[in-house]
Every structure is written in structure tokens, then in C-alpha cells.
Amino acid sequence: MTPTEEELHSDYKFRINRVFEYIDENLDADLSLNTISEVAFFSPFHFHRIFKFLMGETINEYVIRRRVEKAALDLLHTTLGVTEIALKYGFNDNSTFTRSFKKFYQVSPSEFRKQNPNRFSKIRQLESKNGQVYPDREKYICAIDNLKNWIKMNAQIEVKEVPKMDLVYVSNMGPKTMGAAFERLIRWGTPRGLIHENVKLVTIYHDSYKVTEASKVRMSACIVIDGHVEPEGEVGLTSIDEGKYIVGSYEIGLHEFEKAWTALFIWMNENGYKKADKNPFELYHNDFNEHPEKKAIVDFHIPVE
């Protein structure tokens, strides 16, 4: 029987998910086309075409971007030296690292770190009513103070150990198609008994809007599971390891999610916590469409050391 176009697309997504996981775990290793195509069980020629079609960039472009963006986050959130960061993410020397870094951020890694550490965060992108980005320190500080006051009024924050969660997931690139990813996952999970009154949905962020273009931010739409579930096609299995997290509990509109994340990261910095090398995630407690004010009851999680 010849597979349908939908089945082929689903199989490709499954293989690409394997590639994402492999790259994330081996950023300091050989990530050549030949190596990664073996992970995906494709010929190099076929894999190159499929990846470019699905992702809008070649595998080499994706690997370099991933390495540079992870390095940028280390520059913002750690005290590791530039050379140490370069080697950590597979760059052979500082000059190669600096050249690649400048293509993304127009400054050297050292200059990137020297500048205000929030220069590339969403806080700097807050706009006034006339659409102008806040240009000076006074307004910038005012914006931060407003966010600190807002989170006091709108969030319950605690630092706690979060238990391990097992999940099924669908991978997605960019926020605009996240709703469709959840729809596909729920459609798949419904006949398997995964959608019920107490179901919990999760979004895992594999990239940060601080350093990654929005359309290229990779996210996983997830359902929390209890027991064994057999993955199929684009639906994979993953887990969130137990660990220490800052948990911000909100009841907010969808338009407030960006503000809520930014404010929670400010709270983290203000209270002396350091982000751990894990992915932040959102855990939803309701369907916002059923809320009288269309609000989401959601816990934001930032992993910390």
C-alpha cells in the first residue's frame, strides 16, 4: 500500500523531531549533514531537501543558528568565558565563533555581554502609544518598575520542586501555528482517552524570544500523560525532569502572556536566582475559551539552579 501524503508528512515530522533532540544533545559534536541524515534515516541528499522544505532553512543554517543562540543565552545568564562558551557549542576557535555571532547580533560576543543584559529582551521592545521604542534609561527603568508592580498584582509566585511529568507532544515553529499544533495533538489524543475533565496541557519553549526570531522559536504542544502511550507519526514522547522551578501562577488574557513572562524573569533576577540549563514551560489549568472573561489559568515555570 502506498503511503498517503499526510502519512509521509507525519513520518517526516517524526524524523525531524529525532533530529531536533539529537542536535540539542550534541551541540559540541560533529553535526555535519552526513551525521544528522543518519539520525533521520534519510540519504544526505533527500534529508537536505526535506529539512529545507519543512524548516525554511538548511540543516547547516539551523545548526549554526542554534549554536549561536544558545551561546547568546549563556552570555546573558552565565559568567562563562567567551572561549569556554565557544567550545561548549562546537566552535573550534574564537574567531570562527565571533564571525558567526556577529552575523546574528551585529556585535562581538564580548560586546554583547558588556551591553545592558536586557538589551535584547522583550522589555526593550515595549512600545509607547505612538509606536516608538523606549529610547532612554529613565523610561526603561519605569517600564521595569511597572512590570514589577504588575506581577505583584497579578501573580502568585513560589520556588518549589516540581515532579517529573511524562508527555506526548507535537513540535511547532513560531507562535502563529501553535493553536493548530494543539488541535492536531488533541484530535490524536481524544480517541486514545487522553482528553478528559482533568487533562493538563503544556507548552515547552526550546528557544528564547530574547535571542531567537519569533517565527523560528521552537515549541512543543504537550499533553500530560499517566502511564504508557505509544507515539505515532508526528506525535512523540518526552518528559519534563523533576527539579527546582520558579512558578508564577496567573489568571490572565492571552495578550498578557508576554508581559507575564518578562515580569517573571525580572522577579528571578531581582531575587538572585539563576536560570538552569532546562526549558521553561507553561502548564494550563483551564480552557480559556470557557472562561467568562476569556482568561487562561496557567502556571509559568522557569527552571533555576
NUKE-611519 format. One record per atom (N, C-alpha, C): residue in three letters; x, y, z. Coordinates in steps of 0.001 Angstrom, whole numbers, padded with zeros to 6 digits, always signed. Layout:
ALAXYZ/...
% end
This chain:
MET+000845-001197+000000/MET+000000+000000+000000/MET+000884+001252+000000/THR+000579+002172-000882/THR+001360+003401-000981/THR+000936+004377+000114/PRO+001884+004930+000897/PRO+001507+005870+001957/PRO+000926+007150+001388/THR-000038+007737+002124/THR-000655+008985+001694/THR+000292+010143+001948/GLU-000030+011298+001367/GLU+000791+012496+001576/GLU+000809+012877+003047/GLU-000353+012732+003731/GLU-000431+013070+005156/GLU+000450+012131+005977/GLU+000457+010842+005629/GLU+001286+009885+006344/GLU+002766+010166+006129/LEU+003137+010529+004912/LEU+004521+010882+004640/LEU+004950+012103+005430/HIS+004081+013131+005437/HIS+004383+014361+006175/HIS+004542+014052+007661/SER+003668+013194+008203/SER+003739+012821+009607/SER+005029+012071+009909/ASP+005422+011173+009000/ASP+006664+010426+009177/ASP+007873+011356+009129/TYR+007845+012322+008226/TYR+008937+013289+008144/TYR+009053+014072+009444/LYS+007893+014507+009991/LYS+007912+015261+011241/LYS+008507+014418+012374/PHE+008154+013139+012412/PHE+008703+012244+013429/PHE+010231+012203+013326/ARG+010735+012093+012117/ARG+012184+012018+011922/ARG+012860+013348+012251/ILE+012205+014450+011917/ILE+012754+015766+012241/ILE+012808+015963+013754/ASN+011807+015444+014475/ASN+011828+015524+015934/ASN+013057+014813+016492/ARG+013404+013663+015921/ARG+014615+012947+016331/ARG+015852+013818+016112/VAL+015841+014539+015006/VAL+016963+015416+014675/VAL+017073+016559+015682/PHE+015943+017191+016006/PHE+015961+018271+016994/PHE+016586+017791+018303/GLU+016135+016634+018782/GLU+016640+016098+020047/GLU+018131+015798+019962/TYR+018546+015217+018853/TYR+019961+014871+018693/TYR+020824+016129+018676/ILE+020394+017144+017944/ILE+021173+018385+017859/ILE+021279+019038+019231/ASP+020171+019123+019957/ASP+020184+019756+021277/ASP+021149+019054+022226/GLU+021284+017738+022079/GLU+022133+016964+022990/GLU+023583+016904+022532/ASN+023875+017391+021313/ASN+025220+017230+020758/ASN+025727+018503+020082/LEU+025444+019658+020667/LEU+025845+020914+020047/LEU+027362+021085+019970/ASP+028104+020329+020776/ASP+029563+020440+020755/ASP+030217+019387+019861/ALA+029392+018573+019192/ALA+029921+017439+018425/ALA+029808+017678+016921/ASP+030142+016653+016152/ASP+030031+016712+014697/ASP+028563+016718+014299/LEU+028126+017793+013695/LEU+026732+017898+013255/LEU+026692+018164+011754/SER+027476+017407+011031/SER+027505+017527+009581/SER+026226+016949+008983/LEU+025980+017270+007730/LEU+024807+016750+007028/LEU+024802+015226+007044/ASN+025947+014612+006800/ASN+026022+013145+006768/ASN+025660+012542+008116/THR+026167+013135+009190/THR+025890+012617+010531/THR+024409+012720+010862/ILE+023829+013901+010619/ILE+022440+014116+011023/ILE+021473+013347+010125/SER+021802+013190+008860/SER+020916+012436+007973/SER+020819+010980+008418/GLU+021885+010451+009020/GLU+021830+009090+009559/GLU+020859+009013+010731/VAL+020823+010054+011555/VAL+019880+010095+012675/VAL+018443+010072+012158/ALA+018211+010758+011035/ALA+016863+010854+010457/ALA+016530+009670+009553/PHE+017502+008775+009328/PHE+017304+007625+008435/PHE+016938+008061+007016/PHE+017620+009096+006535/PHE+017482+009561+005158/PHE+018864+009602+004510/SER+018880+009580+003194/SER+020128+009882+002500/SER+020423+011364+002690/PRO+021684+011768+002673/PRO+022008+013193+002840/PRO+021272+014079+001843/PHE+021198+013655+000597/PHE+020530+014458-000433/PHE+019045+014630-000118/HIS+018380+013522+000213/HIS+016947+013570+000489/HIS+016667+014381+001760/PHE+017502+014160+002793/PHE+017285+014871+004054/PHE+017475+016372+003883/HIS+018481+016772+003119/HIS+018722+018198+002877/HIS+017479+018856+002289/ARG+016867+018210+001308/ARG+015677+018766+000648/ARG+014491+018825+001598/ILE+014268+017753+002364/ILE+013116+017687+003271/ILE+013244+018719+004383/PHE+014427+018807+004981/PHE+014621+019750+006091/PHE+014423+021184+005613/LYS+014976+021506+004467/LYS+014830+022867+003927/LYS+013361+023177+003636/PHE+012623+022200+003116/PHE+011206+022400+002803/PHE+010389+022615+004078/LEU+010634+021801+005112/LEU+009849+021878+006342/LEU+010242+023058+007218/MET+011536+023423+007231/MET+012034+024397+008194/MET+012336+025767+007586/GLY+012445+025846+006268/GLY+012745+027131+005646/GLY+014202+027533+005759/GLU+015051+026633+006219/GLU+016492+026869+006292/GLU+017197+025527+006175/THR+018441+025549+005730/THR+019182+024291+005587/THR+019568+023772+006962/ILE+019952+022504+007013/ILE+020359+021928+008297/ILE+021593+022635+008833/ASN+022517+023029+007970/ASN+023714+023738+008418/ASN+023351+025108+008999/GLU+022432+025813+008340/GLU+021980+027109+008853/GLU+021302+026941+010209/TYR+020495+025884+010346/TYR+019807+025641+011620/TYR+020810+025356+012734/VAL+021796+024503+012457/VAL+022782+024140+013472/VAL+023572+025370+013925/ILE+024035+026176+012987/ILE+024797+027379+013351/ILE+023934+028336+014158/ARG+022693+028533+013715/ARG+021786+029432+014450/ARG+021545+028915+015861/ARG+021306+027621+015982/ARG+021064+027035+017307/ARG+022274+027223+018220/ARG+023473+026991+017675/ARG+024684+027153+018475/ARG+024881+028606+018915/VAL+024686+029524+017990/VAL+024887+030941+018302/VAL+023858+031418+019319/GLU+022598+031019+019146/GLU+021558+031475+020072/GLU+021748+030903+021469/LYS+022162+029647+021567/LYS+022452+029070+022882/LYS+023645+029783+023522/ALA+024639+030122+022701/ALA+025788+030860+023212/ALA+025362+032237+023719/ALA+024464+032895+022987/ALA+023981+034214+023393/ALA+023294+034148+024751/LEU+022517+033096+024986/LEU+021849+032949+026282/LEU+022864+032733+027399/ASP+023929+031981+027114/ASP+024978+031806+028117/ASP+025680+033126+028415/LEU+025871+033945+027411/LEU+026483+035258+027626/LEU+025604+036123+028515/LEU+024291+035981+028385/LEU+023361+036776+029181/LEU+023207+036245+030596/HIS+023230+034921+030743/HIS+022808+034324+032015/HIS+023905+033621+032799/THR+025138+033519+032250/THR+026210+032856+032986/THR+027457+033738+033002/THR+028450+033296+033762/THR+029731+034011+033828/THR+030821+033238+033080/LEU+030433+032267+032267/LEU+031410+031509+031491/LEU+032174+032436+030559/GLY+033464+032147+030344/GLY+034263+032943+029434/GLY+033851+032708+027990/VAL+034188+033653+027121/VAL+033804+033565+025712/VAL+034389+032311+025065/THR+035656+032023+025353/THR+036291+030832+024767/THR+035597+029561+025239/GLU+035263+029524+026513/GLU+034581+028349+027072/GLU+033215+028149+026415/ILE+032503+029238+026199/ILE+031197+029159+025544/ILE+031349+028700+024103/ALA+032363+029231+023417/ALA+032596+028847+022025/ALA+032823+027342+021902/LEU+033667+026788+022760/LEU+033952+025350+022719/LEU+032735+024532+023129/LYS+031971+025049+024079/LYS+030776+024342+024567/LYS+029785+024092+023442/TYR+029734+025010+022468/TYR+028754+024898+021404/TYR+029377+024585+020043/GLY+030541+023948+020079/GLY+031074+023344+018864/GLY+031866+024245+017950/PHE+032254+025456+018412/PHE+033097+026328+017592/PHE+034565+026019+017901/ASN+035363+025874+016858/ASN+036748+025445+017036/ASN+037647+026522+017627/ASP+037299+027784+017387/ASP+038134+028870+017899/ASP+037295+030132+018031/ASN+037863+031133+018712/ASN+037144+032377+018975/ASN+036814+033147+017709/SER+037721+033115+016741/SER+037487+033904+015530/SER+036286+033360+014752/THR+036166+032043+014658/THR+035013+031440+013989/THR+033728+031763+014750/PHE+033787+031643+016070/PHE+032635+031956+016910/PHE+032223+033416+016748/THR+033187+034313+016833/THR+032889+035745+016732/THR+032292+036093+015373/ARG+032838+035521+014330/ARG+032334+035789+012981/ARG+030877+035323+012832/SER+030585+034146+013321/SER+029220+033624+013249/SER+028277+034445+014125/PHE+028753+034828+015300/PHE+027927+035580+016246/PHE+027542+036943+015685/LYS+028513+037608+015066/LYS+028270+038941+014515/LYS+027213+038933+013419/LYS+027102+037831+012679/LYS+026102+037751+011614/LYS+024685+037807+012181/PHE+024521+037365+013416/PHE+023199+037344+014034/PHE+022909+038616+014837/TYR+023916+039123+015560/TYR+023664+040208+016517/TYR+024450+041485+016242/GLN+025225+041513+015146/GLN+025946+042702+014691/GLN+027009+043203+015668/VAL+027240+042495+016761/VAL+028302+042850+017703/VAL+029050+041576+018080/SER+030245+041736+018630/SER+031019+040577+019062/SER+030401+039992+020335/PRO+030730+038743+020673/PRO+030225+038163+021921/PRO+030586+038999+023148/SER+031803+039515+023186/SER+032219+040323+024333/SER+031403+041599+024446/GLU+031167+042260+023302/GLU+030379+043488+023320/GLU+028930+043190+023688/PHE+028413+042080+023195/PHE+027054+041650+023531/PHE+026887+041541+025039/ARG+027891+040964+025693/ARG+027818+040785+027147/ARG+027986+042108+027885/LYS+028836+043000+027359/LYS+029086+044275+028038/LYS+027856+045174+028037/GLN+027103+045103+026969/GLN+025918+045943+026865/GLN+024902+045530+027920/ASN+023918+046386+028146/ASN+022873+046076+029114/ASN+022371+044655+028860/PRO+022403+043783+029868/PRO+021995+042394+029638/PRO+020554+042244+029189/ASN+019771+043291+029337/ASN+018381+043223+028875/ASN+018195+043867+027502/ARG+019308+044195+026860/ARG+019208+044908+025583/ARG+018381+044136+024556/PHE+018498+042806+024573/PHE+017817+042007+023578/PHE+016537+041368+024124/SER+016145+041748+025330/SER+014943+041142+025889/SER+013701+041882+025432/LYS+012556+041278+025726/LYS+011294+041889+025321/LYS+011060+043221+026016/ILE+011688+043418+027160/ILE+011481+044667+027883/ILE+011866+045854+027010/ARG+012946+045682+026254/ARG+013421+046772+025409/ARG+012512+046993+024212/GLN+011635+046017+023953/GLN+010768+046130+022795/GLN+009397+046696+023152/LEU+009180+046999+024441/LEU+007906+047597+024830/LEU+007741+048932+024119/GLU+006593+049162+023583/GLU+006368+050357+022791/GLU+005393+051307+023474/SER+005595+052570+023255/SER+004656+053567+023737/SER+003490+053655+022763/LYS+002521+054469+023085/LYS+001309+054534+022272/LYS+001584+054992+020848/ASN+002624+055787+020652/ASN+002918+056243+019296/ASN+003850+055294+018541/GLY+004115+054091+019142/GLY+004878+053074+018429/GLY+006379+053223+018529/GLN+006870+054137+019349/GLN+008306+054338+019462/GLN+008872+053470+020585/VAL+010007+052810+020317/VAL+010666+052027+021356/VAL+011232+052977+022402/TYR+011092+052615+023680/TYR+011622+053465+024741/TYR+013108+053718+024528/PRO+013516+054968+024391/PRO+014879+055262+023980/PRO+015860+055531+025112/ASP+015382+055766+026313/ASP+016332+056191+027332/ASP+016174+055387+028619/ARG+017177+055515+029450/ARG+017248+054723+030678/ARG+016074+055010+031600/GLU+015669+056272+031704/GLU+014596+056633+032624/GLU+013295+055892+032282/LYS+012946+055912+031007/LYS+011718+055226+030598/LYS+011880+053711+030694/TYR+013100+053248+030455/TYR+013381+051818+030553/TYR+013175+051348+031992/ILE+013739+052084+032946/ILE+013580+051748+034361/ILE+012110+051829+034758/CYS+011420+052816+034216/CYS+009990+052964+034503/CYS+009215+051743+034013/ALA+009585+051245+032834/ALA+008914+050065+032282/ALA+009145+048852+033179/ILE+010371+048708+033687/ILE+010674+047595+034580/ILE+009884+047722+035877/ASP+009844+048919+036439/ASP+009089+049137+037677/ASP+007612+048825+037480/ASN+007079+049212+036331/ASN+005674+048915+036047/ASN+005422+047408+035991/LEU+006368+046686+035400/LEU+006227+045237+035319/LEU+006338+044587+036698/LYS+007225+045109+037538/LYS+007367+044580+038894/LYS+006089+044814+039698/ASN+005483+045962+039522/ASN+004212+046240+040205/ASN+003084+045382+039645/TRP+003115+045192+038320/TRP+002067+044396+037679/TRP+002091+042952+038174/ILE+003289+042369+038309/ILE+003370+040965+038714/ILE+002948+040784+040166/LYS+003185+041802+041002/LYS+002718+041728+042383/LYS+001201+041648+042443/MET+000558+042337+041514/MET-000902+042392+041498/MET-001522+041168+040824/ASN-000783+040507+039944/ASN-001391+039505+039072/ASN-000840+038091+039196/ALA+000155+037879+040033/ALA+000751+036541+040109/ALA+000979+036110+041545/GLN+000855+034831+041742/GLN+001307+034201+042974/GLN+002579+033456+042616/ILE+003692+033791+043262/ILE+004995+033239+042877/ILE+005575+032416+044017/GLU+006067+031243+043680/GLU+006777+030427+044656/GLU+007905+029681+043953/VAL+008902+029296+044738/VAL+010007+028485+044232/VAL+009857+027114+044853/LYS+009739+026086+044001/LYS+009454+024759+044547/LYS+010002+023657+043647/GLU+010058+022463+044202/GLU+010441+021275+043451/GLU+009228+020791+042664/VAL+009405+020636+041377/VAL+008325+020174+040503/VAL+008606+018719+040134/PRO+007624+017829+040303/PRO+007859+016416+039984/PRO+007982+016173+038485/LYS+008527+015033+038128/LYS+008658+014666+036726/LYS+007286+014557+036073/MET+007195+015013+034821/MET+005963+014890+034047/MET+006264+014179+032737/ASP+005496+013157+032439/ASP+005597+012481+031144/ASP+004580+013091+030191/LEU+004979+013231+028925/LEU+004169+013976+027969/LEU+004174+013317+026603/VAL+003091+013537+025860/VAL+003124+013355+024408/VAL+003146+014758+023813/TYR+003760+014898+022654/TYR+003930+016248+022126/TYR+003913+016282+020606/VAL+003627+017486+020108/VAL+003783+017822+018695/VAL+004685+019043+018629/SER+005721+018978+017803/SER+006670+020078+017685/SER+006113+021162+016762/ASN+006454+022419+017048/ASN+005925+023534+016271/ASN+006929+024675+016237/MET+006939+025389+015125/MET+007827+026541+014982/MET+006994+027816+014929/GLY+007213+028728+015874/GLY+006552+030024+015859/GLY+005191+030022+016530/PRO+004806+031147+017124/PRO+003550+031219+017883/PRO+002292+031193+017027/LYS+002365+031596+015773/LYS+001162+031725+014958/LYS+000493+030382+014679/THR+001268+029307+014641/THR+000709+027991+014327/THR+000595+027088+015556/MET+000789+027673+016753/MET+000748+026861+017971/MET-000650+026318+018229/GLY-001678+027108+017961/GLY-003044+026645+018152/GLY-003346+025432+017293/ALA-002886+025446+016050/ALA-003103+024319+015143/ALA-002369+023077+015631/ALA-001184+023263+016234/ALA-000429+022125+016768/ALA-001208+021463+017902/PHE-001775+022269+018792/PHE-002582+021716+019878/PHE-003833+021023+019331/GLU-004438+021598+018302/GLU-005622+020968+017710/GLU-005296+019581+017164/ARG-004158+019443+016476/ARG-003761+018138+015940/ARG-003486+017148+017068/LEU-002824+017633+018122/LEU-002500+016763+019248/LEU-003764+016294+019967/ILE-004700+017212+020183/ILE-005948+016863+020865/ILE-006776+015904+020004/ARG-006788+016142+018699/ARG-007516+015251+017790/ARG-006920+013840+017847/TRP-005604+013757+017946/TRP-004931+012460+018056/TRP-005196+011821+019420/GLY-005183+012630+020467/GLY-005295+012098+021823/GLY-006698+011733+022250/THR-007720+012324+021629/THR-009105+012085+022058/THR-009510+010614+021968/PRO-009343+009953+020826/PRO-009754+008539+020775/PRO-008893+007620+021635/ARG-007767+008120+022126/ARG-006887+007320+022973/ARG-007123+007589+024450/GLY-008167+008356+024756/GLY-008551+008603+026140/GLY-007681+009594+026873/LEU-006915+010397+026143/LEU-006013+011353+026794/LEU-006685+012686+027098/ILE-007834+012929+026477/ILE-008546+014195+026701/ILE-009743+013926+027599/HIS-009672+014450+028806/HIS-010719+014212+029805/HIS-010841+015448+030682/GLU-011706+015380+031675/GLU-012011+016559+032501/GLU-010781+017126+033195/ASN-009851+016261+033587/ASN-008680+016714+034349/ASN-007408+016818+033501/VAL-007567+016836+032185/VAL-006397+016885+031322/VAL-005595+018171+031544/LYS-004275+018052+031469/LYS-003395+019208+031579/LYS-002595+019344+030283/LEU-002640+020531+029708/LEU-001853+020830+028513/LEU-000636+021658+028907/VAL+000439+021499+028135/VAL+001711+022160+028439/VAL+002312+022699+027145/THR+002934+023872+027237/THR+003795+024365+026161/THR+005226+024435+026679/ILE+006142+023745+026001/ILE+007565+023815+026330/ILE+008249+024733+025324/TYR+009077+025645+025820/TYR+009830+026563+024966/TYR+011272+026081+024836/HIS+011652+025686+023629/HIS+013016+025223+023387/HIS+013943+026373+022992/ASP+013368+027500+022649/ASP+014128+028705+022296/ASP+013611+029873+023113/SER+014384+030944+023132/SER+014003+032142+023872/SER+013758+033300+022909/TYR+012658+034004+023114/TYR+012375+035176+022296/TYR+013423+036268+022491/LYS+014216+036172+023548/LYS+015285+037151+023765/LYS+016301+037127+022631/VAL+016556+035928+022099/VAL+017645+035798+021127/VAL+017222+035140+019817/THR+015982+034663+019736/THR+015516+033954+018545/THR+014353+034698+017900/GLU+014403+034815+016588/GLU+013298+035417+015842/GLU+012016+034651+016124/ALA+010913+035363+016336/ALA+009667+034749+016778/ALA+009229+033589+015897/SER+009327+033759+014586/SER+008850+032720+013672/SER+009690+031445+013736/LYS+010882+031531+014364/LYS+011772+030376+014443/LYS+011870+029803+015855/VAL+011099+030349+016788/VAL+011090+029802+018140/VAL+010417+028432+018108/ARG+011130+027424+018560/ARG+010575+026068+018574/ARG+009882+025807+019896/MET+008661+025308+019804/MET+007856+024997+020972/MET+007269+023610+020817/SER+006939+022979+021930/SER+006256+021688+021899/SER+004889+021847+022538/ALA+003840+021487+021788/ALA+002488+021409+022333/ALA+002350+020035+022974/CYS+001991+019973+024252/CYS+002060+018718+025002/CYS+000771+018414+025766/ILE+000566+017126+026016/ILE-000459+016629+026932/ILE+000252+015820+028008/VAL-000065+016096+029277/VAL+000495+015308+030376/VAL-000189+013943+030384/ILE+000614+012880+030463/ILE+000062+011526+030445/ILE+000403+010791+031733/ASP-000396+009800+032043/ASP-000184+008949+033219/ASP-000205+007511+032742/GLY+000969+006919+032577/GLY+001045+005569+032050/GLY+001614+005552+030647/HIS+001677+004380+030070/HIS+002325+004219+028768/HIS+001395+004635+027631/VAL+001948+005395+026707/VAL+001245+005777+025477/VAL+002188+005517+024318/GLU+001692+004902+023269/GLU+002521+004597+022104/GLU+002552+005802+021174/PRO+003741+006370+020889/PRO+003822+007511+019969/PRO+003493+007079+018551/GLU+003116+008042+017729/GLU+002748+007724+016353/GLU+002927+008947+015475/GLY+003587+008769+014338/GLY+003753+009864+013393/GLY+004445+011049+014026/GLU+003848+012235+013881/GLU+004473+013447+014420/GLU+004333+013559+015926/VAL+003522+012705+016546/VAL+003334+012740+017997/VAL+004427+011927+018662/GLY+005218+012584+019478/GLY+006330+011924+020146/GLY+006150+011881+021644/LEU+007068+011198+022308/LEU+007102+011125+023768/LEU+008246+011972+024293/THR+008004+012672+025387/THR+009066+013426+026041/THR+008730+013514+027520/SER+009547+014198+028277/SER+009276+014380+029701/SER+009923+015661+030189/ILE+009389+016172+031268/ILE+009991+017288+031996/ILE+010561+016699+033276/ASP+011874+016787+033444/ASP+012513+016196+034614/ASP+012137+016952+035876/GLU+012104+016229+036982/GLU+011858+016895+038251/GLU+012988+017885+038522/GLY+012676+018935+039234/GLY+013688+019936+039527/GLY+013099+021162+040183/LYS+013967+022128+040412/LYS+013601+023357+041095/LYS+013148+024398+040070/TYR+011995+024976+040307/TYR+011429+025953+039376/TYR+010857+027152+040126/ILE+010963+028316+039487/ILE+010133+029460+039878/ILE+008798+029255+039186/VAL+007719+029246+039961/VAL+006388+029013+039396/VAL+005539+030260+039626/GLY+005143+030883+038524/GLY+004262+032040+038585/GLY+002863+031619+038160/SER+001910+031722+039083/SER+000529+031318+038795/SER-000289+032548+038424/TYR-000922+032500+037242/TYR-001642+033649+036700/TYR-003074+033277+036313/GLU-003919+034291+036259/GLU-005218+034229+035585/GLU-005272+035460+034685/ILE-004889+035277+033420/ILE-004623+036415+032533/ILE-005166+036162+031133/GLY-005300+037244+030378/GLY-005674+037148+028982/GLY-004484+036730+028138/LEU-004755+036212+026955/LEU-003674+035753+026089/LEU-002726+036887+025716/HIS-003249+038107+025623/HIS-002407+039250+025259/HIS-001429+039621+026369/GLU-001593+039021+027556/GLU-000723+039343+028691/GLU+000386+038308+028908/PHE+000454+037291+028071/PHE+001454+036243+028278/PHE+002875+036785+028180/GLU+003138+037608+027186/GLU+004490+038154+027019/GLU+004886+038985+028233/LYS+003970+039823+028679/LYS+004228+040643+029870/LYS+004490+039756+031089/ALA+003711+038678+031206/ALA+003844+037789+032354/ALA+005208+037102+032372/TRP+005675+036636+031208/TRP+006993+036002+031148/TRP+008104+037001+031487/THR+008016+038187+030889/THR+009055+039195+031121/THR+009119+039570+032597/ALA+007962+039775+033202/ALA+007912+040142+034615/ALA+008462+039028+035501/LEU+008201+037773+035144/LEU+008679+036661+035959/LEU+010205+036540+035880/PHE+010777+036802+034702/PHE+012239+036782+034588/PHE+012857+037941+035377/ILE+012191+039086+035397/ILE+012675+040196+036228/ILE+012656+039785+037692/TRP+011568+039134+038114/TRP+011458+038651+039500/TRP+012614+037696+039805/MET+012931+036821+038870/MET+014040+035882+039054/MET+015350+036627+039312/ASN+015637+037630+038485/ASN+016877+038394+038645/ASN+016883+039196+039927/GLU+015764+039811+040246/GLU+015662+040643+041452/GLU+015879+039817+042721/ASN+015511+038526+042668/ASN+015594+037682+043857/ASN+016820+036767+043858/GLY+017762+037030+042945/GLY+019055+036363+042981/GLY+019090+034934+042472/TYR+018093+034529+041696/TYR+018100+033177+041128/TYR+018763+033182+039753/LYS+019331+032032+039379/LYS+019932+031871+038060/LYS+019191+030776+037309/LYS+018889+031061+036051/LYS+018183+030085+035235/LYS+019043+028844+035024/ALA+018455+027679+035193/ALA+019149+026421+034929/ALA+019092+026118+033433/ASP+019931+025185+032996/ASP+020006+024825+031579/ASP+018899+023821+031240/LYS+017676+024256+031411/LYS+016490+023478+031059/LYS+015497+024422+030386/ASN+014435+023852+029864/ASN+013468+024654+029116/ASN+012323+025164+030005/PRO+011983+026453+029898/PRO+010784+026960+030576/PRO+009531+026340+029961/PHE+008457+026324+030733/PHE+007214+025797+030177/PHE+005996+026416+030865/GLU+004854+026280+030191/GLU+003564+026724+030713/GLU+002683+025508+030954/LEU+001986+025486+032092/LEU+001044+024414+032416/LEU-000336+025040+032572/TYR-001295+024578+031759/TYR-002625+025198+031712/TYR-003618+024413+032567/HIS-004474+025165+033262/HIS-005462+024549+034148/HIS-006886+024712+033645/ASN-007057+025374+032530/ASN-008412+025541+032003/ASN-008369+025764+030506/ASP-009522+025752+029896/ASP-009688+026160+028501/ASP-010148+027614+028536/PHE-009270+028522+028085/PHE-009585+029949+028211/PHE-010877+030308+027485/ASN-011244+029527+026468/ASN-012488+029807+025741/ASN-013723+029615+026611/GLU-013593+028820+027666/GLU-014722+028566+028558/GLU-014739+029512+029754/HIS-013704+030351+029875/HIS-013637+031331+030969/HIS-014544+032509+030630/PRO-015322+033014+031595/PRO-016243+034131+031306/PRO-015549+035377+030769/GLU-014266+035558+031125/GLU-013507+036706+030633/GLU-012424+036283+029638/LYS-012527+035066+029112/LYS-011556+034532+028149/LYS-010133+034595+028709/LYS-009994+034207+029976/LYS-008674+034236+030607/LYS-008137+032820+030798/ALA-006818+032717+030763/ALA-006147+031441+030993/ALA-005703+031361+032453/ILE-005967+030226+033057/ILE-005438+029935+034389/ILE-004212+029058+034153/VAL-003039+029616+034386/VAL-001809+028997+033890/VAL-000660+029211+034859/ASP+000198+028210+034956/ASP+001431+028318+035738/ASP+002610+028428+034779/PHE+003417+029484+034928/PHE+004650+029656+034169/PHE+005793+029090+035001/HIS+006662+028306+034380/HIS+007763+027655+035089/HIS+009107+028082+034510/ILE+009978+028608+035360/ILE+011361+028905+034978/ILE+012274+027984+035780/PRO+013056+027124+035125/PRO+013970+026243+035849/PRO+015134+027053+036429/VAL+015477+026800+037669/VAL+016573+027545+038306/VAL+017538+026589+038975/GLU+018763+027080+039175/GLU+019812+026262+039791/GLU+019582+026160+041297/
% end
